[in-house]
Amino acid sequence: MDVLTDVLNTVELKGWLSSRRELGSRWRYEFAAGKDSMFHAISDGGAYLQVEGEGAPIRVADGDVLLFPTGHAHALYDDPRSPLTR
């Protein structure tokens, strides 16, 4: 098994995969708060992460995994000026 699988099994997180995206330029996704856990794996190109209630966005890079055990509201985008992707 890989390390991520071991960690998720240890904390007993269960769930399902919502989507997989391959994105070009000019994109932004916003995720509402919820009771479910959520994670994102950044595989190529990096992104900015903005967590509701936090200060400046954080730059995340290839290979980073973002885990939200309680489903915090947050946004991921390629550029702070990018419009919401639908």
VENQUIWO-V345999 format. One record per residue. RES is the residue in three letters. SS is DSSP state (a for helix, b for strand, c for the rest). PHI is phi in radians with two decimals (999 if undefined). Layout:
BEGIN
res=RES ss=SS phi=PHI
res=RES ss=SS phi=PHI
END
This chain:
BEGIN
res=MET ss=c phi=999
res=ASP ss=c phi=-1.57
res=VAL ss=a phi=-1.09
res=LEU ss=a phi=-1.06
res=THR ss=a phi=-1.05
res=ASP ss=a phi=-1.04
res=VAL ss=a phi=-1.11
res=LEU ss=a phi=-1.11
res=ASN ss=a phi=-1.18
res=THR ss=a phi=-1.12
res=VAL ss=c phi=-1.56
res=GLU ss=c phi=1.01
res=LEU ss=c phi=-1.46
res=LYS ss=c phi=-2.20
res=GLY ss=c phi=3.07
res=TRP ss=c phi=-2.54
res=LEU ss=c phi=-1.56
res=SER ss=c phi=-1.45
res=SER ss=c phi=-2.88
res=ARG ss=c phi=-2.28
res=ARG ss=c phi=-2.16
res=GLU ss=c phi=-2.00
res=LEU ss=c phi=-1.98
res=GLY ss=c phi=-1.63
res=SER ss=c phi=-1.67
res=ARG ss=c phi=1.08
res=TRP ss=c phi=-2.46
res=ARG ss=b phi=-2.67
res=TYR ss=b phi=-2.14
res=GLU ss=b phi=-2.02
res=PHE ss=b phi=-2.07
res=ALA ss=c phi=-1.31
res=ALA ss=c phi=-1.15
res=GLY ss=c phi=-2.88
res=LYS ss=c phi=-1.49
res=ASP ss=c phi=-1.44
res=SER ss=c phi=-1.29
res=MET ss=b phi=-2.57
res=PHE ss=b phi=-2.51
res=HIS ss=b phi=-2.32
res=ALA ss=b phi=-1.96
res=ILE ss=c phi=-1.62
res=SER ss=c phi=-1.87
res=ASP ss=c phi=-2.84
res=GLY ss=c phi=1.73
res=GLY ss=c phi=1.27
res=ALA ss=b phi=-2.91
res=TYR ss=b phi=-1.91
res=LEU ss=b phi=-2.00
res=GLN ss=b phi=-2.08
res=VAL ss=b phi=-1.72
res=GLU ss=c phi=-0.96
res=GLY ss=c phi=1.52
res=GLU ss=c phi=-1.72
res=GLY ss=c phi=-1.32
res=ALA ss=c phi=-1.13
res=PRO ss=c phi=-1.13
res=ILE ss=b phi=-1.90
res=ARG ss=b phi=-1.43
res=VAL ss=b phi=-1.95
res=ALA ss=c phi=-2.11
res=ASP ss=c phi=-0.88
res=GLY ss=c phi=1.60
res=ASP ss=c phi=-1.30
res=VAL ss=b phi=-2.11
res=LEU ss=b phi=-1.85
res=LEU ss=b phi=-2.11
res=PHE ss=b phi=-2.06
res=PRO ss=c phi=-1.11
res=THR ss=c phi=-2.06
res=GLY ss=c phi=1.18
res=HIS ss=c phi=-1.09
res=ALA ss=c phi=-1.16
res=HIS ss=b phi=-2.81
res=ALA ss=b phi=-2.33
res=LEU ss=b phi=-2.14
res=TYR ss=b phi=-2.74
res=ASP ss=c phi=-1.49
res=ASP ss=c phi=-2.64
res=PRO ss=c phi=-0.98
res=ARG ss=c phi=-1.60
res=SER ss=c phi=-1.19
res=PRO ss=c phi=-1.33
res=LEU ss=c phi=-1.07
res=THR ss=c phi=-1.55
res=ARG ss=c phi=-1.96
END
